[in-house]
Amino acid sequence: MKNNKTIEILKQLISIPSWVDEKTNEARIGNWIVDFLVKNSKLKVTKQNIGNGRFNIIARNSDKIDVLVTGHVDTVQPNSSWNKKPTKPKVIGDKLYGLGASDMKSGIAIMLYLATLPSLSKNTAFLFYCDEEYDFLGMRKFILEYKNKIKPKSTISLDGDDLQIRNSCRGLIEMKVVIQGKTGHAAKPTSGINAITQSQKVINKLNRWLKNYRSKELGNSTLNIAYIKGGTKIGNKNNEIILSREGNVIADYCEYIVEIRVANEKLNADLVKKFITENSEKLGLKIIEIKIRHDLGNWITPKEKMKDIISLAPKKKLKSAKESGYLDIQMLWQTFGKVLTFSLGAGESGQAHKADEYAKMSKVLGAQRFFETILANK
């Protein structure tokens, strides 16, 4: 197994850093993928610039695209808890360790293997894209350019875990909220309006309100406060708010990040913004800023459309999206008329973004066999 072509590709991919910071991005791994495709496939390969030297890669065997197969080439940054070297692939038994092994360089390796097959079905294209772990710049750029150029009949993602098919995902809303209260002496709480404690009341009410937006297929819409800071604002320095930490002053500043996993198509960022604004103002707070970062809907491919795919899958059932993350293949589903869309990945459950991340090689090869079955002419 260690010398299997797909496993060797995966090791190469792991060895190339592809997180995004001031020094690193996806350009190096992108160039490696382009070189591999040019040397090992007969596909037409195109780079799509997304800025700052970063680019998507589109590889196709026809100008017409019936099947679009997708995977993201970026990873999160390695955290300080790693005991193994993130970019030094290491095999222990069935496990292949390395940053991105599970999320989702195993999927990229399978895509590259499929691209080399002489029996690849006609009208198939592969999209290797950037920035999935950050702001979805790669997917947004692809859609902007290709939304009126192609009409795929199906879209497939190799992002996922445990060889389970997903036919849906919850949506994603994320926004930054900046609130102003009123300072006063802490000994007399009525002399001011505490931006922190009043914002917490709004957050708690928001959490309860979201229970109105659930669905049978996707479960509950859920709230995460990903970041919060507050205090008494005393100035600015280098575009950063300076806050006092004195205990005897009522805090007049609060900033927090709202992230919502959306289970009901009626829920959107504008509704959430309106709710936060109205309920903050009722408590005497002033809205300084509400900046929407993401306002992405959910996706559901009806089960009846999935029968043939499910019958061929390693596991003959769909994975529930009730506690799963957002997949940006939803954007393709929305853009191209809600065509047959699904994901199946070789990642290991619970390993994404985790220190000492690994994928099981047996699962990688299991996913490879599945995709050969549906994408290659036997």
DOGU-214070 format. One record per residue (C-alpha): residue in three letters; x, y, z. Coordinates in steps of 0.1 Angstrom, whole numbers. Layout:
BEGIN
(pt 'ALA' (X Y Z))
...
//
This chain:
BEGIN
(pt 'MET' (0 0 0))
(pt 'LYS' (28 24 8))
(pt 'ASN' (39 24 -29))
(pt 'ASN' (4 30 -42))
(pt 'LYS' (3 58 -67))
(pt 'THR' (-24 78 -49))
(pt 'ILE' (-7 74 -15))
(pt 'GLU' (26 86 -30))
(pt 'ILE' (8 117 -45))
(pt 'LEU' (-8 124 -11))
(pt 'LYS' (27 123 6))
(pt 'GLN' (39 149 -19))
(pt 'LEU' (9 171 -13))
(pt 'ILE' (14 170 25))
(pt 'SER' (51 180 21))
(pt 'ILE' (41 213 4))
(pt 'PRO' (28 239 29))
(pt 'SER' (-5 254 16))
(pt 'TRP' (-20 274 45))
(pt 'VAL' (-24 311 41))
(pt 'ASP' (-5 337 61))
(pt 'GLU' (20 365 54))
(pt 'LYS' (46 341 40))
(pt 'THR' (27 311 27))
(pt 'ASN' (-2 304 4))
(pt 'GLU' (-14 279 -22))
(pt 'ALA' (8 290 -51))
(pt 'ARG' (35 264 -46))
(pt 'ILE' (12 235 -43))
(pt 'GLY' (-8 249 -72))
(pt 'ASN' (23 249 -94))
(pt 'TRP' (31 213 -83))
(pt 'ILE' (-5 202 -93))
(pt 'VAL' (-2 219 -127))
(pt 'ASP' (31 203 -134))
(pt 'PHE' (17 169 -124))
(pt 'LEU' (-13 173 -146))
(pt 'VAL' (7 184 -176))
(pt 'LYS' (31 155 -173))
(pt 'ASN' (7 127 -164))
(pt 'SER' (-27 136 -180))
(pt 'LYS' (-41 146 -213))
(pt 'LEU' (-64 172 -198))
(pt 'LYS' (-65 208 -208))
(pt 'VAL' (-52 227 -178))
(pt 'THR' (-60 264 -170))
(pt 'LYS' (-49 286 -142))
(pt 'GLN' (-75 311 -129))
(pt 'ASN' (-59 340 -111))
(pt 'ILE' (-75 351 -78))
(pt 'GLY' (-48 376 -68))
(pt 'ASN' (-16 378 -49))
(pt 'GLY' (0 350 -69))
(pt 'ARG' (-28 326 -59))
(pt 'PHE' (-48 307 -85))
(pt 'ASN' (-74 280 -90))
(pt 'ILE' (-68 252 -115))
(pt 'ILE' (-93 239 -139))
(pt 'ALA' (-85 206 -158))
(pt 'ARG' (-109 192 -183))
(pt 'ASN' (-112 167 -211))
(pt 'SER' (-138 186 -231))
(pt 'ASP' (-150 221 -236))
(pt 'LYS' (-184 208 -224))
(pt 'ILE' (-186 200 -187))
(pt 'ASP' (-212 176 -176))
(pt 'VAL' (-195 165 -143))
(pt 'LEU' (-175 190 -122))
(pt 'VAL' (-153 174 -95))
(pt 'THR' (-140 197 -68))
(pt 'GLY' (-115 199 -40))
(pt 'HIS' (-97 227 -21))
(pt 'VAL' (-59 228 -19))
(pt 'ASP' (-55 250 12))
(pt 'THR' (-52 239 48))
(pt 'VAL' (-55 257 81))
(pt 'GLN' (-22 267 98))
(pt 'PRO' (-5 241 120))
(pt 'ASN' (-12 248 157))
(pt 'SER' (14 245 185))
(pt 'SER' (1 212 197))
(pt 'TRP' (16 192 169))
(pt 'ASN' (41 165 181))
(pt 'LYS' (48 153 145))
(pt 'LYS' (61 175 118))
(pt 'PRO' (31 189 99))
(pt 'THR' (47 188 65))
(pt 'LYS' (67 156 69))
(pt 'PRO' (44 127 60))
(pt 'LYS' (47 98 83))
(pt 'VAL' (32 63 80))
(pt 'ILE' (23 43 111))
(pt 'GLY' (3 12 103))
(pt 'ASP' (-27 22 82))
(pt 'LYS' (-24 59 92))
(pt 'LEU' (-7 86 72))
(pt 'TYR' (1 116 93))
(pt 'GLY' (5 152 81))
(pt 'LEU' (-12 185 78))
(pt 'GLY' (-42 182 54))
(pt 'ALA' (-40 144 52))
(pt 'SER' (-77 143 62))
(pt 'ASP' (-88 178 52))
(pt 'MET' (-85 174 23))
(pt 'LYS' (-53 165 5))
(pt 'SER' (-64 129 5))
(pt 'GLY' (-93 141 -18))
(pt 'ILE' (-69 161 -40))
(pt 'ALA' (-46 130 -43))
(pt 'ILE' (-76 110 -55))
(pt 'MET' (-86 137 -80))
(pt 'LEU' (-51 138 -94))
(pt 'TYR' (-51 100 -98))
(pt 'LEU' (-84 101 -116))
(pt 'ALA' (-71 128 -139))
(pt 'THR' (-45 104 -152))
(pt 'LEU' (-70 77 -162))
(pt 'PRO' (-73 71 -200))
(pt 'SER' (-108 58 -192))
(pt 'LEU' (-120 90 -176))
(pt 'SER' (-156 97 -186))
(pt 'LYS' (-160 124 -213))
(pt 'ASN' (-171 159 -204))
(pt 'THR' (-154 157 -169))
(pt 'ALA' (-136 186 -153))
(pt 'PHE' (-117 190 -121))
(pt 'LEU' (-116 222 -101))
(pt 'PHE' (-87 226 -76))
(pt 'TYR' (-94 258 -57))
(pt 'CYS' (-80 281 -31))
(pt 'ASP' (-91 296 2))
(pt 'GLU' (-118 273 14))
(pt 'GLU' (-105 275 49))
(pt 'TYR' (-106 313 50))
(pt 'ASP' (-130 334 28))
(pt 'PHE' (-140 311 -1))
(pt 'LEU' (-122 334 -25))
(pt 'GLY' (-114 306 -49))
(pt 'MET' (-149 293 -52))
(pt 'ARG' (-163 328 -55))
(pt 'LYS' (-139 336 -83))
(pt 'PHE' (-147 304 -102))
(pt 'ILE' (-184 310 -100))
(pt 'LEU' (-180 346 -111))
(pt 'GLU' (-162 336 -143))
(pt 'TYR' (-179 303 -151))
(pt 'LYS' (-216 308 -140))
(pt 'ASN' (-226 316 -176))
(pt 'LYS' (-200 295 -194))
(pt 'ILE' (-208 260 -182))
(pt 'LYS' (-239 240 -174))
(pt 'PRO' (-228 209 -154))
(pt 'LYS' (-253 182 -148))
(pt 'SER' (-237 172 -115))
(pt 'THR' (-211 186 -91))
(pt 'ILE' (-191 165 -67))
(pt 'SER' (-168 173 -38))
(pt 'LEU' (-142 150 -23))
(pt 'ASP' (-143 170 9))
(pt 'GLY' (-156 148 37))
(pt 'ASP' (-148 119 60))
(pt 'ASP' (-154 82 67))
(pt 'LEU' (-164 74 31))
(pt 'GLN' (-199 87 39))
(pt 'ILE' (-220 105 12))
(pt 'ARG' (-234 139 20))
(pt 'ASN' (-263 153 1))
(pt 'SER' (-267 184 22))
(pt 'CYS' (-252 210 45))
(pt 'ARG' (-263 238 67))
(pt 'GLY' (-256 273 56))
(pt 'LEU' (-232 298 72))
(pt 'ILE' (-238 333 85))
(pt 'GLU' (-209 352 101))
(pt 'MET' (-208 388 112))
(pt 'LYS' (-188 412 133))
(pt 'VAL' (-209 433 158))
(pt 'VAL' (-195 465 175))
(pt 'ILE' (-216 480 203))
(pt 'GLN' (-214 512 223))
(pt 'GLY' (-229 515 258))
(pt 'LYS' (-225 543 283))
(pt 'THR' (-197 547 309))
(pt 'GLY' (-205 553 346))
(pt 'HIS' (-192 545 381))
(pt 'ALA' (-194 508 388))
(pt 'ALA' (-207 515 423))
(pt 'LYS' (-239 529 408))
(pt 'PRO' (-249 505 379))
(pt 'THR' (-277 528 368))
(pt 'SER' (-253 555 360))
(pt 'GLY' (-242 538 328))
(pt 'ILE' (-251 510 303))
(pt 'ASN' (-227 481 303))
(pt 'ALA' (-220 471 267))
(pt 'ILE' (-207 437 277))
(pt 'THR' (-235 425 299))
(pt 'GLN' (-262 440 278))
(pt 'SER' (-247 424 247))
(pt 'GLN' (-247 391 265))
(pt 'LYS' (-285 395 270))
(pt 'VAL' (-289 401 232))
(pt 'ILE' (-267 370 224))
(pt 'ASN' (-288 348 248))
(pt 'LYS' (-320 361 232))
(pt 'LEU' (-306 355 197))
(pt 'ASN' (-298 319 207))
(pt 'ARG' (-334 313 217))
(pt 'TRP' (-348 331 186))
(pt 'LEU' (-328 308 163))
(pt 'LYS' (-349 278 175))
(pt 'ASN' (-376 292 152))
(pt 'TYR' (-354 284 122))
(pt 'ARG' (-350 246 120))
(pt 'SER' (-358 220 94))
(pt 'LYS' (-365 183 94))
(pt 'GLU' (-335 175 71))
(pt 'LEU' (-309 198 87))
(pt 'GLY' (-320 201 123))
(pt 'ASN' (-315 233 143))
(pt 'SER' (-298 265 134))
(pt 'THR' (-271 269 159))
(pt 'LEU' (-251 299 173))
(pt 'ASN' (-214 302 181))
(pt 'ILE' (-199 334 195))
(pt 'ALA' (-164 329 181))
(pt 'TYR' (-148 360 197))
(pt 'ILE' (-157 387 222))
(pt 'LYS' (-139 416 238))
(pt 'GLY' (-151 446 258))
(pt 'GLY' (-142 473 282))
(pt 'THR' (-140 510 285))
(pt 'LYS' (-127 525 253))
(pt 'ILE' (-99 550 259))
(pt 'GLY' (-85 553 224))
(pt 'ASN' (-70 538 192))
(pt 'LYS' (-35 527 183))
(pt 'ASN' (-25 512 149))
(pt 'ASN' (-61 507 140))
(pt 'GLU' (-67 488 172))
(pt 'ILE' (-92 497 200))
(pt 'ILE' (-75 504 233))
(pt 'LEU' (-96 493 263))
(pt 'SER' (-92 501 300))
(pt 'ARG' (-94 472 324))
(pt 'GLU' (-102 492 355))
(pt 'GLY' (-129 475 376))
(pt 'ASN' (-146 506 388))
(pt 'VAL' (-158 518 354))
(pt 'ILE' (-189 506 335))
(pt 'ALA' (-177 492 302))
(pt 'ASP' (-190 511 272))
(pt 'TYR' (-175 490 244))
(pt 'CYS' (-182 454 232))
(pt 'GLU' (-172 436 200))
(pt 'TYR' (-182 401 191))
(pt 'ILE' (-182 377 162))
(pt 'VAL' (-215 359 155))
(pt 'GLU' (-214 326 136))
(pt 'ILE' (-246 308 128))
(pt 'ARG' (-251 274 111))
(pt 'VAL' (-283 278 91))
(pt 'ALA' (-308 250 89))
(pt 'ASN' (-337 269 74))
(pt 'GLU' (-337 287 40))
(pt 'LYS' (-358 315 55))
(pt 'LEU' (-330 326 77))
(pt 'ASN' (-304 351 63))
(pt 'ALA' (-279 376 75))
(pt 'ASP' (-302 406 71))
(pt 'LEU' (-327 390 95))
(pt 'VAL' (-300 384 120))
(pt 'LYS' (-286 419 117))
(pt 'LYS' (-321 433 122))
(pt 'PHE' (-327 412 153))
(pt 'ILE' (-294 422 169))
(pt 'THR' (-300 459 161))
(pt 'GLU' (-335 461 174))
(pt 'ASN' (-328 441 206))
(pt 'SER' (-295 460 213))
(pt 'GLU' (-313 494 209))
(pt 'LYS' (-341 482 233))
(pt 'LEU' (-314 478 260))
(pt 'GLY' (-300 513 253))
(pt 'LEU' (-270 502 232))
(pt 'LYS' (-259 519 201))
(pt 'ILE' (-248 499 170))
(pt 'ILE' (-214 512 158))
(pt 'GLU' (-209 485 132))
(pt 'ILE' (-224 452 119))
(pt 'LYS' (-202 438 92))
(pt 'ILE' (-214 407 74))
(pt 'ARG' (-186 384 63))
(pt 'HIS' (-206 354 52))
(pt 'ASP' (-243 350 42))
(pt 'LEU' (-244 315 27))
(pt 'GLY' (-275 293 23))
(pt 'ASN' (-279 256 29))
(pt 'TRP' (-280 228 3))
(pt 'ILE' (-301 197 -1))
(pt 'THR' (-301 172 -30))
(pt 'PRO' (-333 152 -26))
(pt 'LYS' (-327 116 -15))
(pt 'GLU' (-346 102 -45))
(pt 'LYS' (-320 117 -68))
(pt 'MET' (-292 99 -49))
(pt 'LYS' (-304 63 -51))
(pt 'ASP' (-279 51 -78))
(pt 'ILE' (-250 69 -61))
(pt 'ILE' (-259 55 -27))
(pt 'SER' (-261 20 -41))
(pt 'LEU' (-224 22 -53))
(pt 'ALA' (-210 39 -22))
(pt 'PRO' (-188 21 3))
(pt 'LYS' (-214 29 30))
(pt 'LYS' (-249 26 18))
(pt 'LYS' (-264 56 36))
(pt 'LEU' (-263 93 38))
(pt 'LYS' (-245 113 64))
(pt 'SER' (-267 137 84))
(pt 'ALA' (-258 173 81))
(pt 'LYS' (-274 182 114))
(pt 'GLU' (-240 186 131))
(pt 'SER' (-218 190 101))
(pt 'GLY' (-200 221 88))
(pt 'TYR' (-206 242 57))
(pt 'LEU' (-194 229 24))
(pt 'ASP' (-188 255 -3))
(pt 'ILE' (-200 231 -30))
(pt 'GLN' (-234 246 -19))
(pt 'MET' (-224 277 -40))
(pt 'LEU' (-221 255 -71))
(pt 'TRP' (-254 238 -63))
(pt 'GLN' (-271 272 -60))
(pt 'THR' (-254 287 -91))
(pt 'PHE' (-260 258 -115))
(pt 'GLY' (-297 253 -109))
(pt 'LYS' (-296 228 -79))
(pt 'VAL' (-282 200 -100))
(pt 'LEU' (-273 166 -85))
(pt 'THR' (-247 175 -59))
(pt 'PHE' (-230 154 -33))
(pt 'SER' (-197 149 -14))
(pt 'LEU' (-177 118 -4))
(pt 'GLY' (-144 121 13))
(pt 'ALA' (-116 98 26))
(pt 'GLY' (-108 119 57))
(pt 'GLU' (-110 106 92))
(pt 'SER' (-138 118 114))
(pt 'GLY' (-126 143 140))
(pt 'GLN' (-92 148 124))
(pt 'ALA' (-98 181 104))
(pt 'HIS' (-79 210 119))
(pt 'LYS' (-65 188 146))
(pt 'ALA' (-29 184 157))
(pt 'ASP' (-12 153 144))
(pt 'GLU' (-39 150 117))
(pt 'TYR' (-40 117 98))
(pt 'ALA' (-59 98 72))
(pt 'LYS' (-63 61 69))
(pt 'MET' (-47 48 37))
(pt 'SER' (-73 20 34))
(pt 'LYS' (-101 47 33))
(pt 'VAL' (-82 67 7))
(pt 'LEU' (-81 37 -15))
(pt 'GLY' (-117 29 -8))
(pt 'ALA' (-128 64 -19))
(pt 'GLN' (-105 60 -50))
(pt 'ARG' (-123 28 -60))
(pt 'PHE' (-157 45 -56))
(pt 'PHE' (-148 74 -78))
(pt 'GLU' (-133 52 -104))
(pt 'THR' (-166 33 -106))
(pt 'ILE' (-186 64 -112))
(pt 'LEU' (-161 85 -132))
(pt 'ALA' (-143 60 -154))
(pt 'ASN' (-156 40 -184))
(pt 'LYS' (-149 4 -177))
//
